[in-house]
Each structure stands twice: as C-alpha cells, then as structure tokens.
C-alpha cells in the first residue's frame, strides 16, 4: 500500500455542515482549493491542510496523469491550413489518439471509483463503446452521484469512512483534470468559393488547465 500526501487550501464554510472541514465534490470541479501534490509541482503557501490517501493504484495513476497523459495532451496540433492536404489524415489521427488517451484514463478512474463504492458487488465495467448513462445505467448510477456528491464531511482521517472519501476525492480530481485538459473539435466546412471544389478544413484543439489556459485557434 502506497501513501499519497496532498495539500488543500481552506474551503469556505459549508452551508450543509456549518464548517470548512469537508471535501468539495462538485461540478465543475473547483481546482482552486487543490489537491496539490509535493511530487508533482509547487505547493501554494496557503495550502496548509495536509492529508494522506493510501492506495498503490492511486499512486500509479497519479504518475500516469502527470508524467504521461498531461504531456500528451499538451502536444500542439498544427494548423491544418498550413499543411498539405495529404497530411490531414495524420493530423486527424493525432487529434483522435490524444482524445482517446484521455478517455481511457477517465475510464480507469471510473473503474476504481465504482470498485471503491461497491466493493465485491461492483458491476462489470462496461466496454468503451457503452460508457454512457443510456447504455450502462447501473454503472453511471454509481459514477455520477460520486463525482457530484457535494460537500463530504471529514471527521477523522484514520476512520475508514474518511479514508475512502479521501481516496475517492483524488480519483474524482484526476477524472476532472483529464477532462478539463481535453476539448477537441474537428470540422469540415463547405467550400468558401463555390466555383471551386476545395473544401475548407478546420481543426480546433483547445487545452485548458486550472493553472493556465491556451488554445490553438482555427486557421482562417
């Protein structure tokens, strides 16, 4: 079992619990309060609350997130109008492979969330093509209420209930961070000049982060 230490900034007083000793499971996820990990970047001076989660799988996925996935998502997608048309298929493949990496990472987060909540009674993970509420309602009746469960009170970190909440919070954070970093839209437009048969291709690849924001805008 691996220990993962993380820091949080103080949260506002919860309207539900009447104090600030809670974990905010919300949509959209509020990255301002953390979590911040000593192994993966600087700790803000006001992130004074220190917690520990125990999970080897969690440690492995954190490493994958910061060492592999985020660098993959940060790959610049070139402007298609600056490339020959023969390169467009490769550009589209690059974009879709990037999105697929994020999707599969979030699937793994879902798998661990459901396993933590349901234990031995966890349903079989649905295949990639059925990862929607309509195809797999039993699965997402566990996933979505966990991701959006609101303010979860912390009482004693040593208690099993709090230990599970701390681990779930990190899985939820990783799910949202991967989603937040990835937004891609590939569009094919009709010809601007109807006298030609040329098709205007536009690829918009937007990367968002709670620390900074940038986007590769469509070429005109």
Order of alpha helices (4+ residues) and beta strands (2+ residues): beta-beta-beta-beta-alpha-alpha-alpha-alpha-beta-alpha-beta-beta-beta
